[in-house]
């Protein structure tokens, strides 16, 4: 189900929208919908990148914390 809205654009942006709609073989509405889907996907990817970076940092800190104890066990078991 779609909802009809009215959007006002300056002429230069309307020309960009029309060009994009032609490139995508769709209507103006279709082009706007595609741009919004792409923006939403880009935002999700950014959030995931940030989350993975924090996760990696946390895992690295944990590894540094536990590495000496793990090394001690390995060295003890070898001897």
C-alpha positions in Angstrom: 0.0 0.0 0.0 1.3 3.4 -0.9 0.5 6.8 0.5 0.4 9.9 -1.8 2.5 12.9 -0.6 3.4 16.2 -2.2 7.0 17.2 -2.3 8.4 20.5 -3.6 11.8 20.5 -5.2 13.9 23.3 -6.8 14.2 22.8 -10.6 17.8 21.6 -10.4 16.9 18.7 -8.0 13.8 17.9 -10.1 16.1 17.5 -13.1 18.3 15.1 -11.1 15.2 13.2 -10.0 14.0 12.9 -13.6 17.4 11.7 -14.8 17.6 9.1 -12.0 14.1 7.9 -12.8 15.1 7.4 -16.4 18.3 5.6 -15.4 16.3 3.3 -13.1 13.5 2.9 -15.7 10.9 4.0 -13.2 8.7 6.9 -12.2 9.6 9.9 -10.0 7.9 8.1 -7.1 9.9 4.9 -7.8 13.1 6.9 -7.9 12.4 8.6 -4.6 11.5 5.2 -3.0 14.7 3.7 -4.3 16.8 6.6 -2.9 15.1 6.2 0.5 15.8 2.4 0.4 19.5 3.1 -0.4 19.7 5.7 2.4 18.2 3.3 4.9 20.6 0.5 3.8 23.6 2.8 4.0 22.5 3.9 7.5 22.2 0.3 8.6 25.6 -0.6 7.2 27.2 2.4 9.0 25.6 1.3 12.3 26.9 -2.3 11.7 30.4 -1.0 11.0 30.4 1.0 14.2 29.1 -2.0 16.2 31.7 -4.4 14.7 34.4 -1.9 15.5 33.3 -1.6 19.1 33.0 -5.4 19.3 36.5 -5.9 17.8 37.9 -3.4 20.3 36.3 -5.2 23.2 37.5 -8.6 21.9 41.0 -7.3 21.6 41.0 -5.9 25.1 39.7 -9.3 26.4 42.5 -11.1 24.5 45.1 -8.8 26.0 43.7 -9.4 29.5 43.6 -13.2 29.3 46.6 -13.8 27.1 49.2 -13.9 29.9 47.2 -16.6 31.8 46.6 -18.6 28.7 50.3 -18.4 27.8 51.2 -19.6 31.3 49.0 -22.7 31.0 50.4 -23.5 27.6 54.0 -23.1 28.7 53.3 -25.2 31.9 51.8 -28.0 29.9 54.7 -28.1 27.5 57.2 -28.4 30.3 
